[in-house]
Amino acid sequence: MTFYSPSLKKFEALPQPVKISDWRGGLLVRSTNWLGDALMTLPAVGQIRKVVPQDVPISILTPKNLAPMWKACPFITDVISMDGKHISADEITAVKSHDFGAAVVFPNSFGSAMDIRKTAIPIRIGRKGRFRGLLLTHRLREWPRGENVGVCHQLSYYLELATMLGTIDWTADCEPLKVDLSLAEELGMDDGRWLVLAPGAAYGPAKQWPPSYFDAVAKHFSANGWRIAVVGGPNDRAAAEQSCASIPNALNVAGKTNLAQLMAVLAKATVVVSNDSGPMHLAAALGKTGVALFGSTDPIGTGPIGGHWIIMAADAPCRPCFKRECPLNGAEAYKCLRGLSVESIINTVESLD
């Protein structure tokens, strides 16, 4: 069996590292705002930890909803939360109290660079584009969207940014997140064999395998002695209910867990079956084994990093189209998802057990 391995591209003419003689209170990393994107930056942040002097603290500035993920990261010193997507006056004061000597901006938005500019950190590293260069002191080329679709994982670009701080190892390897398994036990998970299903996807229906298909998979494994758990956010509740409709004793925690609890549930899984979503990336970062279902998106570019995963994608000529909803009608609609049979997923999961 061949497990998925992220295809990384090492770019030519990498930048010279920024020379930082005074780190002052440490390094601040501005996190991306979405769970999946943040998890795909982990190996790059891990490489930054290796090249920055070990006595230099590394802190993360992140939206509050992602703080538990970063707190579970073994190579992060401190986490500074933002109540919104961007920094407030009180949060600016909190950042300034650390007296950071440098900052790295991972998101590609103007607002994220502005967040760091407002903190008056003297060395501000990030990518050009969208007028962001005016807010940064050291700039890498703009992210070339679409340049390597189907060629390399987008982690390649995060690693490229990490080279601004030193000579790194070009790898997807990263220490797994650390979680409190007792949180899953409190929700009712024992030490049995657990199939955890993640039928949602915040991006849209073009990333969601039909819930009835998830239910058929759950029914098969429940009949063979497995316990079934279903995870997701508040907007995934309907899909989650349909995904375990045939399993009266399923543990459906979709929309009922915080991020720390979700990590614990995924960490207890024997196998995870997930759409291309935040829970997929989270399960991978926890070192889990799973099956990742891809519809409109590109598994080469955004596949799971960590653990042992099999990628399943239907042979549809129109994919990856990156649409949120399928533009086709009738029998052709969502062919990229419906082309993945229940039987093929069952067989794949059984091969992993």
N, C-alpha and C positions, 0 to 999 in steps of 0.2 A: 504494500500500500504506500502511495506517495502522498505525504501531507503537503499542504500549501506552504510555500515559503515566499515571503515578500521579495519581489524583484527590484533590486536597488540599482540606481544609475549614479555612478560617480562622475560628476561633471568635470570637464576640463577647465583649466585656468581658475582654480579655486582662489578665493580672496586671501590676502595676507591677514593673519590674525591681528586684531586690534591690540596694541600694547597698552596694558593697564598697569600703572605703577602703584596706584593707591586705590585699593578696593573699599576703603573706609568701612562702612558697616556691612558690606557684602554685595551680592548680586541679586537683582530682582528680575524675575521672568514673568512677563505678561502672558497669561494663558489665553488660549482660544475660548470662545464662548459656548461651543457645543461639545457635548460629552464625547462623541465619536472622534471629532477633530482633536480634542485635548488628549485623548488616549493615543492617537497616532503620533503625537509629539513626544511621548514618553522616552523612546530610545534616544532621541536627540537631546532631551534634557538630561538623560543619564550620561550621555557623552560629555555634555557641558560640565557635569559634576566631576568627571574624570580629568578634565583638562584645567579646570579652575583650581587654584591652590586649595588643599584640603582644609585649611583653617579659615577659608572664606565661606560664610554662610550663604546658602541659596534659598531665597524665598519666592513664593508664587503669589501673584496678584490675579485673582480669579473671581468670576461671579459666584455668589454664595452657594448656588445649587451644585456647583462642582467641587466645593471645598472638601467634602469627605473623600473624594477620589484622590485629591492631592495630598491629604493628610495620611492616606494609606500608602503613599509613595515613600519607599525607604531611604531615598537619597535627597529628600527635601527637608530643609531645616525648619521653615515656618510657612504658614499660609495666611495671607491677608485677603479677606473676603470683601466683595463689593455687593451691596444690596441690589443694584441694578446691573445692566450690561456695561455701564461706564462709571467712572469714579466720582464720588461725591466730595464735598468740601471736607467733611469729617474724615473720610478715607484718605484724602490727600495728606491731611495732618498726620494720620497714622503711618503712612508710608514715609513721610519726611522724618518722623521720629527715629526710623531705622538708619538714617544717614547712608543710604546705599551709594556705592561708588559707580555702579554701572547697571544697566538694564537691557534686557533683550525682549523685543516685541515679536511674538510668534504670529498673531493674527495679521491679516493683510488689509484691515480696514483703517480708514483715516482716524476714526474715533479711538481705536486702541492705541495708536501712536500718540494721539492727543492726551490720552490718560497719563501716559508716561511723561510727556512734555510738561504737564501741569505739576508733576512732582518735583521738578527741577533737579532730577538726577543728572550729573554732569556728562556721563557717557551713555548714549542711547543708541542701541544697535537694532536694525531692522531692515526691511525691504523697501525699495522705492515703489512708486506707483500711487495713484490717487492723491497726489500732492503730499504724500507722507514724508518725502525726503526733507521737506522744510522743517519737520519736527524732530528729525533724527540727526545725530552727530556722525554716525558711521552707517553706510548704506550698502546693501547688497542689491543686485539687479532685481527688477520687478518679477514677480512670479509669472512665468509664461503660461497662462491658462491654455489647456488644450494641446500643448506642445508634445507631451509624452503619453497621451491617452492610449491605453493598451500596451504600453512599453515598460513603464516602471511605476513603483509605488510612490505615492505623494510624500511618504517619509523621506524620500531622497531630497526633497526641497527643504524639509526641516533640518536634516543633517547638514545640508549646504549652509544653512544659516548658522548652525552650531560651529562650523569651521571658522566663523568670525572670532571665536574665542580660543582657538588652538587647533592642533592637529589631532583629529579624532579617528576612531575606528569606524569604518563605513559598514555598519551592521544594524540589524533589527533586534539584536539581543538586548534584553533589559531585565532587571530584577522584577519579579512579579509583585503586584500589590499585596499588602498585608491586611487581612480583615479579621473581624471578631466573629467567629463561627457561631457563638452563642446567640447572636441576633437571629440567625436562621432557625436555630433550635427553638427559640421562643415563638417563632411563627408556626412551628409544627413539623419541622424537617428532622427526621431521625437519620440513622446511619445506613439506611437501605440504598438500593439503586434508584437514583432519581434522574428522570428525563425532564429537563427544564426547557420549556418552549417560550420563545420570544416572538409572538406573531405581529407585533406592531412595527411601525417605522414612521418617525416624525416627518420625514421628507414627503411622504405621500403614498397613494395606493400602488404606484408603479414599482414600489419596493416591497410590496406585501404579498406573499404567497397566500392563497385563499384560506381563510380560517377553517373552512370545512375540511381542507386537506390536513391541516394541523390536527384537527379532531380525529381524523382517521388514523393518523400516526399514533396519537395518544391512546386511542382505543386498542390498537394492536399491542403496544408495549404494556399497557395496564393489564391486559389479559394474560400477559406473560410475566407478571409479578413485579413490574416496575411501578414506582410511585411517580406521579405526574405533578409538576409545578408549572405555573404559567406566570410570566412576569411582564411588566410594561408600565408605562406612565398612565396618568389620568385619561388621556385621549385614546388609550389602547384598550379600555375596559370592554367595549363591545366586541372587538376582535378576540380578546382573551376569553370572554364568556363563550363565544362560538367555538373557540379552539379546544375547549374541554367540555363541550355540551354532553358528550357521551360518558363522561367520567364523573360520577356523583361525588367521589371522594378526592377529586383533584384539589390541590392547594393553589387556588387562584389568588395571587397577591398583586395583580395588575392594578395600579393606581392606589395601592394601599401601603407602599413601602417608601421610605426615604432612600437616599442613595447608599448609605451605609448598610441598610437592611438588604437592598437589592444586591450589593456586592456579596453579602454573606450567603444569600440564596444561591447565587450563581456559583459561589465557591464550593457549595455542597453538592453540586451537580455531578453526576457520573458522565452524562453527555448533554450538551446543549444543542438545540436546533433553533436557529435564529435567522430572521431576515437580516439584510445589511442594515444595521442599526446600532445605536449606542450600546444596548445590552450585548450585542455580538462582540464589539470592541472591548467592552468591559470584561466579558468572560475570557477573552483571549489574554488580556492583560493580567488576569488572575491565573493564567497558565492552564486553562481548562481544555478539554477535548470537545470538539463540536462539528456541526455541519452548518455551513453558511450558505444561505439561499440568495442568489443575486438575480434581479430582474433588469431594471433599466440602467443600473449603474455598472461600473467597471471593477471587477474583482482584482485585476492587476493593479489598479490605482489605489483602491481603498479596502483591500482584503484585511482580515484580522492579523494582528501582530502579537505573537506569543501563543503558547500552548500547541495543540495539535489539531489542525482543522482540515476538513475536506470542503472544497468549494463546489457547489452545485449551481449550474447555470444552463438554461435551456438553449438549444441550438436555433435561435431566432435571428434571421438576417438583419433585423432592425436594431438589435441591441449591441452595444449600450447606447441608448438615445438620451439618457439623463433627464428624461421628462418626469414630472411629478405624477402626471396622469397619462394614460395611454391615449394617443391621438387616433388610434384605429377603432373600427366599429365591428360589431357582430362577432363571428368566430375568430377573427384575427386579433381582437382586443385582448391585451395582457397575455399574449401568446408566450412571451418570455418567461412568465411565471407559471401559467397553467400547463406549459410544456414540461414542467418538472412533475413527474408522477409520484403519487403517494408510495407506490411500491419501491421506487428508486431510493427514496429517502429512508424508508424502513430498512432496506438492504444495507444502505450505507451506515446507518446507526448500528445495526447488528454487527457489522464488520469492525466497529470501533470498540465494542464492549469486550 
